[in-house]
Structure formats: structure tokens, C-alpha cells
């Protein structure tokens, strides 16, 4: 349940960041906008995989969403502009989120690898 709430919050933050009527200021920090794009897409991708959404379709939907959001910003929002570099940052976030979460959630947690001896204090395989 907790992961579903986290996913819902990540989606809400993503939508707010992308479709807020005016782009927030970066405070003069170069590249901050791109970092925000990476993070909001990484968060949705990671939490989506965590709630067992299929990684491939999730990544595809997020990439399409990245492209569409920039088209909407460029053509349909007076105070925003579309930027292909934002799409690139979004795709990087999707990739890091999907790959990282898949790796994290596919790792065995409570058993030692078969080719290593068990950790001290833990019984080995019988």
C-alpha cells in the first residue's frame, strides 16, 4: 500500500512540474531544470517498478509522456517553452529509474549467493 501511495505522489509531482502554468525559476543555477526533469521521471519510473508495473510498457508510456509534455509546453502554454533537451533529461530519468529499480527489486535479499560461503552467524544451505 505504501508503495502505491508513493507512486501516486511521484505521478502528481511529475504532472505539476511539467504542466504548471509558468516554469519555476532556477535561482541562477545552470542545469537545475534538467536535474529536476531527470528526478521527476526517475521517481515515477522507480516507484512504478516498485509496485510491479511492467518495466517495458512503463518506460514506453513515460517516454511518450516526456515528448507530449514538451509539445504541450511549446505550443499550448504561453509562459512555457518546449525543449528537446528536457525530453533527453526525461528519458535519462526513465532509464535510471527503470534500470535501478529493476536491479534493486530483483536482487535476492535473504539468501547468500550460491558461489559464496554464508555470512557469519547464518546457516548455510543444507
N, C-alpha and C positions, 0 to 999 in steps of 0.2 A: 504494500500500500504506500509506504513512504517513497519508494522509487517512482511510483506513478505521479505522486504529488510533485516530486522534484522535476519530473519530465514536463508536467503541465506548467510549472513555473518557468522552466527553461524556454518552452514554446512561447509563453506570454511575453517574456522579456525579449525574445528574438523579434516577435511581431512589433512590440512597442519601439524597439530600437530602429527597426527598418522602416516603419510607417509613421513615425512621429512626424507631425507637420513640418517641423524645421529640424535640421541636423544640429545636435548639440555641439558646442564649441569644444575644441581640443585643448584649450588652455595653452596654445602655442607649442605643444609637444608634437614634434614631427612623427608621423606614422601611427599616432594613437588611434585614429579612425580605423586603420587596418587591423590593429590589435583587437579592437572591440569587435570587428567583424569576425575575426578568427574565433574569439572566445564565445560569441553568442551562437555560432554554428557548431563549434566543438561541444558546447553544453547540451544542445538538442541532440546531436549525434550520440554522444556518450550516454546520456540518460535514456535515450531511445533503445540503444542496445542493452542497457541495464534492465529494462523492463521486457526484454526478449523480443523486441520488434526485429524482423529480419533485416540484417545489416545492408544487404544489396539494395532492396527496394527503399529502405530509409534513406540511404545515401543518394539514390536517384531522385527521390522527392525533394530532398534538401538542395541538391544542385539545381534542379528546375526552379525551386523557390528562390534561390540566390539570383538566378538570371531574371526571373519575373520581377523580383523586388527592385532590381536596378532599372528595369524598363519602366516600372510604375513611378519610381522616384524621378527618372529623367523626363518622362512625358506627362505624368499626371499630377505632380506635386510642385507647385510654384516655387516653394522655398527649398527644394531639394534638387539634386542632380544625380544622374546615373553615372557610375564609374566602373569600367571593366576591371580595374584593379581591385575594386571591392568584391566583385564576383570571384576573382582569384583568391582573395583572402578568405572568402566564404568557403570555397572548395578546399582550401588548406585546412580550415577548421573542421569541415566534414571528415576529411581523410584522417586527421589526427584523432578525432573523436571516435570514429568507427573502428579504426585500427587499434587504438589504445584500449577502448572498452572491450573489444573482442578479445584481445590478448589478455586483459585483466580478468575477464569473466570466464575464459576458457581454461585458465590455469588450475591445476589440481591444488587444493589448499591443505587438505588434512592428511595427505599421504606423501611420503618421500618418493623421489623418483626411483625407478627400479634399478638404475645403474649406480646409485649412491647408497652407502650404508645409512641406516636410520639415525636421526639425531639422538644425542644422549638423552636417556630417560624415556625414550619412546620405543615400544616394542617393534621389532622388525616383522617382515612378512613370515608367515608360517606355512 
